[in-house]
Amino acid sequence: MDIIKRVENGQYNIQLVGKFTFADNQAFRQVINEIAPTAIKQIVFDMQRLEFVDSAALGMLLLAHDESLKHKKGPIILQNPDGQVRKMFSIARFDQYFQIT
């Protein structure tokens, strides 16, 4: 998976491209650790180009949710999930933890 990061208007935008699996654990954790010490209060994961997530990816997103709460970053937005990704979020009831747009 490719991770494209940018900050604009006080928002940390992270575009996830490809397949998000256990193999991406270290890179994803690094992104989350980069956000923690910043003053940014809004985190958006753009998933328009994300094709697939596995159960490990779901766990990593929940870790991001927990870190966001711990560091008072506000709600995480999961933007533009489609296909298998949206289906996995529905099965996992992610709407209880994230804003999905």
N, C-alpha and C positions, 0 to 999 in steps of 0.2 A: 504494500500500500504506500502511496505517496501522501505526505502531509505538507500542505501549503499554509503557512501562517502569515497573518497580517493584522496590524492594529489600526483601527480607524474609528474616530468619534468615540473614544473611550471604550471600545468594544474589541475583544480579542476574537478574530475570525479564524477558524481552522477548517480548511477544506480537506476532506478525506476522499482519496481517489483510489479506485480499484477494489481489492478484497481486504477486509479488516479481519485478521485472524490472530491466533496466539503468537504467531511469528512476529507480530508488530508490537508485542508487549513492551519491550525496552524503549522503542522510539516513542510510543504513546505516553509512557510514564515520564519520559524526559520532557515532553510538551507540557504535561500537567505540572511537573516540578518547576518549569520556567514561569508558569502563570502565577503560582502561589505567592511569591514575594512582591508581585506588582500591585499597583493601586487599581487595576482594571476591575470593574464590577460586573461586566457582562461577557459571557462566553457563548459563542455561537459555533456549532459544528455544522458546516455546510456539507450535506450528504448527497447532493445532486448527482455526483459522479461516483458514488459508492455503490458497488455492484453486489456485495455479499458481506454478511457478518456471521461469525460463528459464536458459540456460547462464551468463549473466552473474550471476544470483543464486547459482548454484552456486560460481562463482568468488569472490563476495563472502563466502560462508560459509567457503570455504577461507582467505581472507584473515583472517577472524575467528579461525579455528583457529591460524594462524601467529602472530597477535598474542597470542592466549591463551598459547601456548607461550613466546613472547618475554618476556612479563610475568609468567610463572609463575602463571597464573590457574587451572590445572587443566583437566580435560576439559570440553568444551562438550557439553551435552545438547540434542539435537533431540527435542522432546517432541510426541507426537501427530500426526506427519505422516500424511496420508491421500491416497488417490487418486493423482492425477498427481504430487503432491509426493513421496510415498513411492516411486513408480515411478522418478522421476528420481534419488532418493537410491540406490536399488538399482542402477540402471544405472551411476551414477558411483562405486559401491562406497564410499559415504560411511561405511559401518559400520567402515571401516579408520581413519577419522579422528575420528569422533564417536560418542558414546553415543546410540543412537536408541531411544527408549522409546515 
